[in-house]
Amino acid sequence: MKPGARNQKPELPFVFSNFAMTADGKIAFADGGFTPFSSKRDREHMMELRATADAVLCGAHTVEVTETILGAGGIRYQKLRLKRRLAEFPLRVIASGSGSINVDANIFKKHFSPVVILTTERISKTKLKTLRSVADEVKIFGERQLDFHAAFRWLRAKWSVRRLLCEGGGELHNALVQAGLVDELHLTICPKIFGGRNSPTIADGAGALNLAGAAQFKLKSARRVGDELFAVFGKS
């Protein structure tokens, strides 16, 4: 290896995602609104996974609709993070190709850890200036579509992100899956059926047209807790 080669091409972080979904594969109702439907145990599971991540990633729509602040989840999880030699709070990352996130979103009102926005050249100069006034950093990757490979390498190099947790939404997650960036998938399957052809799933947007183009995963583990099934899939 040539001197400095590692710095010239930093590694990608380990990317894992977490979703609760219904038995028919939905993560929300057709109107796109957010209504919690999983158990208390699943919400604890979400915080347990966050407590292993250097950064948490969400799409702009998910951040707005769920009103999440992408926090650590309380003192218990903050202590767990410190015990693992992680920062007390995760880096908070928002993906928005057009920079459409509302600057009044809850996430910008809490200042316990940096907020980074990943966007593209589609963002207007006015919006870019506005977002830079509320976020710790706004970084452009790609012309029309977000270049997640470049973005994640930058997160690893600039922010020391070794483990990156994606919490949605479906279009963002689909883009990561199609780019081959999701190393592990955590799914909580809940005993409910929402129905609706327009109800969001864990992988929305343009999908594969055949089996050859489908992303392949292997079941690593599965356990039942109450009426929910907690499954973990790894990249095949």
N, C-alpha and C positions, 0 to 999 in steps of 0.2 A: 504494500500500500504506500502510495506517495505521501510525503509529509503534508499534513493538512487536509488529506482527502476526506477524512471523517467529517470535518467541519464544512467542507464544500458540499457534501451530500448527506445532510443529517438524516437519521432514521425516522421512520414514521412512528407515531405512538400506537400502542395497542388500543384498538377501538372496540368497545362493546356497547350494546344497546339494551334498553329495557323498556318493555311495554306490558300493560295489562290489556287483554283483549277478550271479547266475548267468544262464546262457543262458535259463532259464525264469523269470527275473524274481524270484528269491528272494534275500533278504538274510540269512537264517538258517534253521536247521532248524525243524521243526514244534514242537519242545519249547521253543523260545524261547531256548535256550542259545546262547552265542557261541563259534564256532570260526572262526578266521581262515582264509579260503579264497582270498584274492587273492595276487598276487605281491609281492615286495619292492619292485618298481617302483611298484605301486599304493600301498603304504604310504608310500613317499617322496612320491608325488603328493599324498597326504592332507596331509602336513606342508608341502608347497609351497603348497597352498591355504590352510592355516592361517596361513602366513606372510604372507598378504595381508589377513587379517581382523583387525578390532579386537576381535571377540568370537566365541566358538564356542558354539553352542547344542545341547543334547541333552535328550532326555526322561529322566525319572528312571530308568525301567527300563533304558534303554541305558547310563546311567552306572554302574548297579549291575552289570549282567550283563557288560559289557566291562571293568569295573574301570578305566576310563579316568580320567585326571586332567586331560585336555584341556590338556596342556602345549604348549610351542612345538616340541618334538621334538629338542632338543639345541642345542649351541653354534652349529652351522652355521646353523640357522634363526633363532636368537636374533639373530645378527649380521645376517641378511637382513632381519629385522623392523626393526632399528634403522636399517639403511641406508635403508629405506623410510619412516623417521620415524614408525614405529609403536612402541607400548610393547614392551618386550623380551618380554613374555608376553601372550597374549590374555586379555581378560576372559572368565570362565567362567560360562555361563548354563545353568541347569537349569529345565526346564518340568515342573511337576507340579500338575495341577488339584486334587488332594486333599492334596498335601504328603506323599506316601507314601514319599519317598526315605529310605533308611537313613542315619542320622547317622554310622554307622561306615564309610560308603563311602570308598574311597581318596581321592576328590577332596577330602574335608575334611581329610585328613592332610597335604596339601602346600599350603604357604602362599605360593607365588611370585606369585600374582595373585588379585584378588578373585573370590569366588564369589557369584553372584546367583541367587536362586530366584524364579521367576515362578509364582504360584499363584492360587487363587480363594477366594471366601468359603466354599467347602465345607470348607476346612481347619479343624481343631479348634483351640481356643485353646491346648490343651496342645502340639499338634504345632507350632503357629506359634511358641510360645515356645522349644521345643526346637531348631527349625531356625534361629531367630535367634541361638542360642548357638554355632552352628557355621558359619553363612554370614555373609558381609559385609552382605548385605541380602536381606530377603524381602519381596516386593511383591505385593499382591493386585490382580488385574485381572479383573473379571467375577464373576458370581454362581455359575453352575454350570459354565460353559465359559470357558476363558481367552480374553480379548479381546486377541488378538495385535496388532491395529492399535494399540491404546492402549499395550500393553507395548513395542512396538518404537519408538513415538514417544518413550516415556519413556527407553528405552535410548539413543536418539540425543541427547535433551536432557540427561539426567543423567550418562551415562557416555561421551558423545561417540562412540557407535558409528555409524560410517559404512558399514562393511562387516561383515555378520553371516553367519557360516557355520553352516549346520545340518548335523549329522552323524547325525541319526536320533533315535528310530526311526521306523517306518512310520506310526504313528498321529499322531505330532507332525507329521511331514512332510505327511501328507494334510491335516491341519488348516490348515497354511500354504498348501498348494496351493489348497485350496478357498476360502481367504480371499483368494486372488489376490496373495499376498505373495512368492512365489518368483520372482525375476527371472532366475535362471540355474541350470541343473541340470547337474552333472558326474556322469557315469555311467561306471564301469569294468565292462565286460561280460566275465565270466570263463567259460572253456570247461568249465563243470560244470552238471549238472542235479540239483537236490535233490528236486523233486517235492513233492507233499503239498498238499492244499487248504488246510491250516491253517498252512503255512509263511509267515512274514512277508515282505511286499513293501515297496517304497519308499513305498507309499501305502495303508495299511490303514484300517480303519474304514468309515464310511458313504461310499460313492463316488457318482459320477454315475450317473443312471438312463438317460441317453441322450447322444447325441453333442453336443447343444446345451449340455448341462451339463458336458461334459468340459473340463478345462483344456487350453489350446492352447499348444504350444511349437514352435519352429523349430530344426532342426539347424544349429548354427553351425560345428562342426568335428568331425572324427573321425580318429583315427590308430591304427594297429595297432602294438603293442609286444609282441613275442613272440606268444603266443596270446591276448592280451587286446586288447580294443577300448576306447579312451578317447574318449568322446563328450561333447560340450558342447551343451546345448540352451538357447536363450534364449526369453523370453516372446514369444509371437506377437503 
